Every structure is written in structure tokens, then in C-alpha cells.
Amino acid sequence: MTATNAQEFARAQGAMPGGVSSPVRAFGSVHETPRFFVSASGPYVTDVEGREYVDLVGSWGPAILGHAHPAVVKAVQDAAARGLGFGASTPGETELAELIAARVVRPSAVERASAGERDETSRTDENPQLQSVSSRLIALPEPVEGRSTTGTHPVERVRLVSTGTEATMTAIRLARGATGRDLVVKFAGHYHGHSDGLLAEAGSGVATLAMPGSAGVPAAIAAQTLVIPYNDVDAVREVFSARGHQIAAIIVEAAPANMGIVPPAHGFNAALADIAHEHGALLILDEVLTGFRVGAAGWYGIDPVPFSPDLITFGKVVGGGLPLAALGGPAALMELLAPLGPVYQAGTLSGNPLAVAAGRTTLDHLDADAYARIDAAATTIADAAASALADAGVTHVLQRSGNLFSIQFAAEPPVDYDTVRAQEAFRYPPFFRAMLEQGVSLPPSVFEAWFVSAAHDDAAVGRIVEALPAAARAAAEARPG
Ligand code: PLP
């Protein structure tokens, strides 16, 4: 007899802490039995009970072409037949590194105009949410003399690793090695993986479990991370005027998506680059989640104000669903990594040929048409969610950064971790459960983004849109506690 999700969960709890390999999968914050999936195809996932769901988790981002995309599966099968891994260099790694470097380019205004695009600055200025954030919080610093806005090809060398955690951890070690300084500035509510120094006031699962950080992190290591509020240039200036000579880097999510979506205020990333560079520190732009998802060149390519990050981290989409992540930057900085330089980093499975094949094939299929489909489906779903909630009388803000979006149960657009946490989060579990009952799999936490894929066709989007009104009513009826 086929096992039920509940039976699978009971068995898993006897074998693995909390029954899971990663905390949010336990469905704790939505008070529901986690679904145990056995297969997936396109926009759909199927659980052990044979029930199919339209999926808006997308493996937390990598499944941007839809699940089990035939070209990706074939590339992985072909690679597997040639050998699962050699612990040695392969031509495919170089090709993927070249592909990453070539894609992460900021089109010049001239190229954008000739491609028929409107100026991005004015487009964002028309976004009332971003406008309100900018006017409330940001007094943009004057441009620093000599600031390079020509950093249009910020990636000259790439190191392949296996997870986003490794990518950010390595970027920080590299920044410390390059500057000879120890301190790192991070923002409350941002998630950069689970390395010791980056868990303080972290987003994603740490936020979902309402943990301030993690046990097991030595106080001496936690003290190397200075946590400040997001979207607050004054806080950045203050921390640099107090300790600028000791700060190796600022690490920032390019467009935060691990406390729900909280778009950067207009010019915030540029302000970070300026302030870091004024003080001889580096800017690490974490694009593990946004990279190759919100556009061909990630958030870097669409931020309305040009800026020059020093190191960029990638994950999720770049591995096409298999364990692969990367970091990139200028040759002078990246070549401080071993074997050329003194900063050590290594990995048995780094650049694994199956993961490289999945990543390359995924990037190859992410053309303008694919992004247009993702953007259109995201707009339809986001608009439908907003109007269902409005019809049900639920106070909410639909926050968007490109094709990433999430609901915040708040009257004003949250701009940082404090305002995110002040929302009526108790409305999300009944909303989530009502969607699940109707066959839509949402992220099991209000602090996560909704991931749309290029495979979300009219039928899949239609099923989501149909399910939203009942979920909105469930959210309206929710009571705290
Ligand atoms: N950085 C960001 C922005 C992320 O969203 C994540 C994961 O969600 C990570 C880093 C860590 O990546 P991984 O889970 O692959 O270690």
C-alpha cells in the first residue's frame, strides 16, 4: 500500500532531526504535514499519495525552466554516462565560467535604448512601493569622485563551488585576505547561507523559526559580523565612521528575498559600493537567489542605478537543480585564491560535471523569451493574489523585485527586518493551507519568495489564480495566536 505523507513524515522523524534535511521543509511555521514528493515535471510536483500540485517553490529557485526540463535531463544523463566526476579539470567548467562572466554585464544606456527598452531609472521611479521606500529612508550620498560606473563586466574570473553557503563563505574569506581586515557588515533579515559568521539575525529558515542566530557559533566569530538595518544609509555610514578601518566587506542580498521580498531603495546598492570603497572595503553582492533569475545578468543587470560590486556570488539557477554555486570578480581579486594566491579554498565535488552540464544547459535556455514568459506569469499571479486579498479585505502589500514577489501582511511596504516582523504573519499559515488543499504548493513560510518558472503556462497559472480567493478568505478569517 502507498504510504501517506503523514506516514512518511513519522518515519522520517525517526531517522532525521525534525524529519528533514533542511529546516523550513518541516512545514512547522504553517502547521501542516510536509508533503513528500516523488516526481516533478514542468510546473507540477507529485506527492507520495499521487496528488499533483502547481509548484511555486521551484526547488527554492533552481527549477527556473520548470522541473525535469528535457534538455537539462538529457545533458545530465549524457554527462553521467561519461563519468560522474573525475576530481580533475573538465572543459565544461571553463565553458560555464566563461558563460557566467559573459552574461553578467550591465547593458549600457545606448544598448538598452537601441533594444527598445525604456530607461530603467524612470521605470522604477514610477513604482509607488519603491518610491515610498526611497523617500522615507534614503538620503542618497553625493556620488564619490572617481567612482567607477563603468564596472560593466564585473566578473573576469569564476570559482565554482557546490552551495551558496560555500560561495558567500569564500567571498568573505577572499575579502578578508585582500584587505587584511576582519569585520564584515551584514543586514538584518538577509540570508547568506549557514556559515558561522552569517547567521546573526538571518532571514530564510532562521527568520521562519524566529531564531536570533544559532547556538554553536563562538562569540568571537559572531563579534566579527556587524549587523545593521537594511535600506538605511545612515546606519551604514555610522558603522563605517566608527570602525571603517577594520571592515573588510559589506555583504548584501542584491535584492533581498529571504525576509519575503524587500526591494532595495533607489540607489541603495550604489550607496553601499560608494561607502565601502571610500573606506577601502569591498562590496560582496549576493546573487545566489537573484542571479540569472530576475534577468540575464541578475539584479546587477537591472538595478536602476549603476554600481560596482567587487565580488558576486551565484547559486540556485546557475546549477540548474544540481549542487553548484559560484563566485566571481576581477582577476586581480579572484587570483588571490589558491593555487595562485594565499587565500585557500577547495572542494572534492567543486565543478562536478553533472552539475556543470545542468547549469550550462539551464543558462543556454534562459533567453529573452524565457524571461518574458517568467515575468508575465509572475505579474499575472502577483496581481491575482493582490486582488484576491483586497476583495477579502485583507491588509497586505505585494512586494516585487523583478519576477520575484511575496505577500507581506502589512499596511505599508516593509523596508527592513523590523517592519517585516511587524506584519500580521499569522495570516499566512491558513492562506498557505488553503492553497495546498486546492493543489498549489507555496513556500511554507511568509519569509520566502514565490518562484515562478518558464514552464508556468496558462493552465498552471489558471489553477493558481482560481485557488487564490478561497485562500484570501482564509487569511481574512485568521486570528492571532
Ligand atoms: N545566499 C542567498 C541570498 C540565499 O538565498 C541562499 C539560500 O537560500 C544562500 C546564500 C545559501 O545557499 P545554499 O542554500 O545553496 O547554501
Boltz pocket constraint, residues with backbone or C-beta under 6 A from the ligand:
constraints:
  - pocket:
      binder: B
      contacts: [[A, 60], [A, 162], [A, 163], [A, 164], [A, 165], [A, 166], [A, 168], [A, 191], [A, 192], [A, 193], [A, 194], [A, 204], [A, 253], [A, 258], [A, 286], [A, 287], [A, 288], [A, 289], [A, 315], [A, 316], [A, 325]]
      max_distance: 6.0
